[in-house]
Amino acid sequence: MISIEIKRVHKLTDPKGSARGYVDILLGGQILIKGCRVVQGENGLFASMPQTQNPNNQKWYPVVKIEDSNFYNKITETILNAYDDGGDGASFKEDSPTGAGTAQGQEHEPF
């Protein structure tokens, strides 16, 4: 399983819409995804991958698409846990004896 490391958590202090914060994640120590959003929905908080808006039709399209639904769920769980914890340095690695994975603090480089 590919490791998931939280590089940055930014909570919005005065949100003016449904977005509550932004999280940057590092996948497998190699791929940095900036701008994952934490959003307040009707059923609580959820995480979404970065999107871009088409200027012609105003529709939103994903910049990153995670094809494996189990991996996507682990990414969103890690993002929401880091947001709830309120800080950087959380990570998820599929290395627990039960295979469930563990969230753990980890050093990270400053921006």
C-alpha positions in Angstrom: 0.0 0.0 0.0 1.2 3.5 -0.8 2.0 5.7 2.3 -0.1 8.9 2.9 1.6 11.7 4.7 0.0 15.0 5.6 2.3 17.9 4.7 0.1 20.9 5.6 -3.3 21.5 7.3 -4.8 25.0 6.9 -8.1 25.6 8.8 -10.1 28.6 7.6 -10.7 30.9 10.5 -13.7 32.7 8.9 -15.2 30.4 6.2 -17.5 32.0 3.8 -18.9 28.9 2.1 -18.8 25.2 2.6 -15.0 24.9 2.6 -13.5 24.6 6.1 -9.9 24.1 5.2 -7.2 22.8 2.9 -4.8 19.9 3.3 -1.7 19.0 1.2 -0.8 15.3 1.1 2.3 13.3 0.0 1.6 9.9 -1.5 4.4 7.3 -1.4 6.9 9.9 -0.5 6.9 11.0 -4.2 3.6 12.7 -5.3 2.6 15.9 -3.5 -1.1 16.8 -3.9 -1.8 20.4 -2.9 -5.2 21.8 -2.1 -7.4 18.9 -1.0 -10.4 20.5 0.5 -12.2 19.8 3.8 -15.9 20.7 3.2 -18.9 21.0 5.4 -21.7 18.9 3.8 -25.3 18.1 4.9 -24.0 15.0 6.6 -20.9 16.4 8.2 -17.3 17.0 7.0 -15.9 15.3 3.9 -12.7 15.6 1.9 -12.4 16.3 -1.8 -9.5 16.2 -4.2 -8.4 19.5 -5.9 -10.7 20.7 -8.8 -10.4 23.2 -11.5 -13.3 25.2 -13.1 -13.8 25.3 -16.8 -14.2 29.1 -17.7 -16.5 28.3 -20.6 -19.2 26.2 -18.9 -18.4 27.0 -15.2 -18.3 23.2 -14.4 -15.8 21.8 -12.0 -13.5 19.0 -13.0 -11.1 16.9 -10.8 -7.4 17.6 -11.1 -6.6 14.3 -9.4 -8.7 11.1 -9.5 -7.9 8.2 -7.3 -9.2 5.1 -9.1 -9.0 2.6 -6.2 -12.0 3.3 -3.9 -10.3 1.7 -0.8 -7.2 3.8 -1.3 -9.4 6.9 -1.8 -11.3 6.2 1.4 -7.9 5.9 3.3 -6.8 9.2 1.8 -10.0 11.0 2.9 -9.9 9.4 6.4 -6.3 10.5 6.8 -7.2 14.1 5.6 -10.2 14.3 8.0 -8.2 12.9 10.9 -5.4 15.5 10.4 -8.0 18.3 10.1 -9.7 17.2 13.3 -6.3 16.9 15.1 -5.7 20.5 13.9 -2.2 20.1 12.6 0.5 18.8 10.3 2.4 15.7 10.5 -0.2 12.9 10.5 0.3 10.0 8.2 -1.3 6.7 7.2 0.7 3.6 6.5 -0.6 0.2 5.7 1.7 -1.5 8.2 -0.4 -2.6 11.1 -0.6 -6.3 11.9 -4.4 -6.3 11.3 -4.0 -4.5 7.9 -6.2 -1.7 9.1 -3.5 0.9 9.0 -2.5 3.4 11.6 -2.5 7.2 11.8 0.7 8.5 13.4 2.6 11.7 13.8 5.6 12.2 11.5 8.2 15.0 11.0 7.8 17.0 7.8 9.7 19.7 6.0 8.5 23.4 6.3 7.0 25.2 3.4 
